[in-house]
Amino acid sequence: MTEKQFEKENVFGLGNENTAFAQFFIGKSYLNPLTPAGVSPFFANVTFEPGCRTNWHIHHAKSGGGQILLCVAGSGWYQEAGKPARSLNPGDVVVIPAGVKHWHGAKKDCWFSHIAVEVPGEETRNEWLEAVSDEEYGKL
C-alpha cells in the first residue's frame, strides 16, 4: 500500500508527529486525539510509518484498566510476551487486559493506524520497557 492509498483509507487522519512518546517507539508515529484530554475513556488515532513499532509495555491498574485497539487502516502487528505475533488489518479489535506485556506497530512495508482506547480503571499507569529488537521484528 502506498502512502497516498493509506491516507485515503485512514479516515481519522494522521495528526501530529508523536514526539512526546518518540523515545518509546522505533520509527515515526503520529497521534491524532479524537476526544479531549481528560475524557474517559480517551480515544486517539495512532499512525505508524512502515516498520514503526512501540517498545514492549504494560498497562497497569489496581482495577480495570488496559487498552483496546480498533484497527482502521493499513496492516500491522500485535504481540503479547510469550505468544506468536498476530497480524492486524482494518476491522480487527484487540483487547489488552491490564498487566499484559505487549507491543504493536506497522508491518515492514505498510503504514498502519489504530484507534487506541485507554480503558478506565483505578490507579492506571503505563510501564515502558525494552525495544522490540530488529532481529525479533525481522522474523515476522
Number of C-alpha atoms within 10 A of each C-alpha: 11 10 13 9 12 17 16 11 15 20 12 20 18 18 16 13 16 17 13 8 12 14 13 17 22 19 16 17 27 21 22 18 19 15 13 10 10 7 9 13 15 17 21 20 25 26 31 30 22 21 20 23 28 26 20 21 21 22 21 21 19 12 12 15 22 23 19 18 23 20 22 23 25 28 24 28 19 19 16 17 12 8 9 10 17 14 15 26 18 17 10 12 15 15 12 19 17 21 16 16 19 21 22 25 29 27 23 17 15 19 26 29 33 31 23 21 18 19 21 17 17 11 11 17 15 13 11 17 15 10 17 18 10 10 8 9 14 11 6 12
